[in-house]
Every structure is written in C-alpha cells, then in structure tokens.
Amino acid sequence: MTVLHLEISSLTTLLSQVRARERLDQFVADNVLQSNDNAVIRAGQTPIQFPISTFPLSMDTKGELRAGKDAKKSTLSFQAYGYGLGSPLSTGAADKTIKCSTHLIKTDQLQGYGDKWKSDPQPNLPEPLRSETGPKMRGLVELRHDMVFYHRLSYWINKAFLPEASLIAERAVKYMERKGSTAVKEATDLEANVIIAARTVSVNALPNTHQDRNNAFLMDSAFFFGNHIGGEFLLPSLGLAYPGSQGHSFHGPFRILFHGVAQFYFSEETSNPRRYSVAMWSRASSFSAIAQYSAHKEGNKKFSTTNFGYQFIQSTTPHRFQVFLRLR
C-alpha cells in the first residue's frame, strides 16, 4: 500500500509539472511573456563553479532593483486581491516610519498614538486586482487552474512551519470576506491558496539579489520549470545556493532573506530554451489594512487589531526557519 501511494504521489507530481509547463509554454506562444534569450548560456553539461549573481551584490536592503531592463517583458505579476501600486485606497495601509529626533522618539507622531486615528477616514478593505485584458487575463486565469497542486503545496508549507502566522492570515481573509465586497468574496472563492494572493511569472529572467520589502511575514514560494540542465537560486545571506532544476521549488521568508538567481544553462542542442520561475507571495498591506479596518470599525482603543495581521513577525521564529532549511 505504501509503495502504491508513493507511485500515485510521484505520478501526480509529474502530471502537475507537465500541466504547468505546458501552460507556461503557451504564455510565450501567445506573446503574454517574451523569452529573454540574451540570458541563455549553452553548455554540454552544467559547469562546476561557484554560483555568482549576474548583478553585483548591494548592501541596500530596500529591494528596488530586481532585474535588468531587458527582463521587463519577460515578467508578469498578478494579485487576486489587494491594492495597486499608488492606489489611493491603500492610503495608510502600510506601517509608517517612527519619527525620531536626535535623542528621542516623537511619540506624538507615532502611528495610532492618542485618539486622532479614530477621526481619520475609515481604511479600505482590499479589493480584487484583475485589470489585465485579452491573452494576459486568459492566461493568468488558466494558470490558476493549472497550478492548483503548487498553490496547495505552498499553503500547507505555511501551515506546517508558520501555524500561528497562517492562522492570523486566514482569520484576516475570512474577515475580509464577511465585511468586504461581493467581488472580493468571489475572487477568494476561486483561489486555492487565499493567504498567498499574488504570483509572478518570469521566463529566462535573472532577478537581481534583493529582499521583497512589501511582502507579509509568510513563507513565499518559488517554483522552477523549463527545459534547462540546471542553475542556482542564490541565498547570499545564508551563504548558500539552491539548485533550480526542473520541478524544484524553494519556500522561505523572502521578506527577510536576500535572494536572486545565478546563471542557468541549456544543452547545446536545445531549441526554444525555457527557464520559468513562478513566485507565490502576499503583500503585507492587505493584512495590515484588514487589522486597521477592524480596529476602526469596532472602536478599539488600539490602532490595529492584533488578531488580523500585526503578529506575523512574532510568529516567524529563527528556530522554525532552521528546522525548515535542514529538512530541505
């Protein structure tokens, strides 16, 4: 029975890889994504060398620069619910910087200090973000159906290694469904992993080493597909590189860890070289906005409701990360 179970599991994984790869290939065929062939290196076999980034490593932790300019048409992002960049609906959703003078914190300017926040406009709950049209919209919807296995895998990894943070995230989403619009309820009903609301797809792109500063304190996931013969997913803050071969994945706190991609290789006879990365993540502003909305709506004495999002950092303990990395 155990052998049969393993065979069925292996077959399910293989079929999921094939299904995802076929959908990603269709992205390129439909010109949803453009393959960046300048990033391709052909070799008879994977070279044995120290993995290095194609971009110089910077000590800047803000994460603005993520890839070379040629990679822009090779990347596509999609978020099931949240706020668009610069959206007025997200005003006040993110935490503000603590204002300091030379010798002390300016307590009168702290976010939520005193009663002033109670008279501010009520924060907005996240709404669906599906502005893409035509082939992009169709492709992203189909990709959601073709990668259910990977969405569920990402979901249960968070549940296993960050049970407290995942519980808070799920509680926040349920609150959003109860108090939010019908549109956001319909959007979350279609998602296989509601706490990871966004994904980014890239083909033959080499992202610079960076941190995802706007992400929530959850485990993000990166899944690798394609027809290459190997490459490296860089984690310089841990002093290691993870092989990014076909079917491999990495799950970790990308809000905290520096990460990027080194070179990846294709055999000399490979036609139409493809190296895909599908990242699944969640934006912190969605959860913090739910916490603030709840506090404002219910007249709490505190500016945010800790039940809905402000305890992520306390749940992501170093011990759990160390155990996770040993298991990987």
Residue, then its C-alpha position, 0 to 999 in steps of 0.5 A: m500500500t505504501v509503495l502504491h501511494l508513493e507511485i500515485s504521489s510521484l505520478t501526480t507530481l509529474l502530471s502537475q509539472v507537465r500541466a504547468r509547463e505546458r501552460l507556461d509554454q503557451f504564455v510565450a506562444d501567445n506573446v503574454l511573456q517574451s523569452n529573454d534569450n540574451a540570458v541563455i548560456r549553452a553548455g554540454q553539461t552544467p559547469i562546476q563553479f561557484p554560483i555568482s549573481t549576474f548583478p553585483l551584490s548591494m548592501d541596500t536592503k530596500g529591494e528596488l532593483r530586481a532585474g535588468k531592463d531587458a527582463k521587463k517583458s519577460t515578467l508578469s505579476f498578478q494579485a487576486y486581491g489587494y491594492g495597486l501600486g499608488s492606489p489611493l485606497s491603500t492610503g495608510a495601509a502600510d506601517k509608517t516610519i517612527k519619527c525620531s529626533t536626535h535623542l528621542i522618539k516623537t511619540d506624538q507622531l507615532q502611528g495610532y498614538g492618542d485618539k486622532w486615528k479614530s477621526d481619520p477616514q475609515p481604511n479600505l478593505p482590499e479589493p480584487l486586482r484583475s485589470e489585465t485584458g485579452p491573452k494576459m487575463r486568459g492566461l493568468v486565469e488558466l494558470r490558476h487552474d493549472m497550478v492548483f497542486y503548487h498553490r496547495l503545496s505552498y499553503w500547507i508549507n505555511k501551515a506546517f512551519l508558520p501555524e500561528a502566522s497562517l492562522i492570523a492570515e486566514r482569520a484576516v481573509k475570512y474577515m475580509e470576506r464577511k465585511g468586504s465586497t461581493a467581488v472580493k468574496e468571489a475572487t477568494d472563492l476561486e483561489a486555492n491558496v487565499i493567504i498567498a494572493a499574488r504570483t509572478v511569472s518570469v521566463n529566462a529572467l535573472p532577478n537581481t539579489h534583493q529582499d521583497r520589502n512589501n511582502a507579509f511575514l509568510m513563507d513565499s514560494a518559488f517554483f522552477f520549470g523549463n527545459h534547462i540542465g540546471g542553475e542556482f537560486l542564490l541565498p547570499s545571506l545564508g551563504l548558500a545556493y539552491p539548485g533550480s532544476q526542473g520541478h524544484s521549488f524553494h519556500g522561505p521568508f523572502r521578506i527577510l532573506f536576500h535572494g536572486v538567481a545565478q546563471f542557468y544553462f541549456s544543452e547545446e542542442t536545445s531549441n526554444p530554451r525555457r527557464y520559468s520561475v513562478a513566485m507565490w507571495s502576499r503583500a503585507s498591506s492587505f493584512s495590515a489594512i484588514a487589522q486597521y479596518s477592524a480596529h476602526k470599525e469596532g472602536n478599539k482603543k488600539f490602532s490595529t487589531t492584533n488578531f488580523g495581521y500585526q503578529f506575523i513577525q512574532s510568529t516567524t521564529p529563527h528556530r522554525f526557519q532552521v528546522f525548515l532549511r535542514l529538512r530541505 
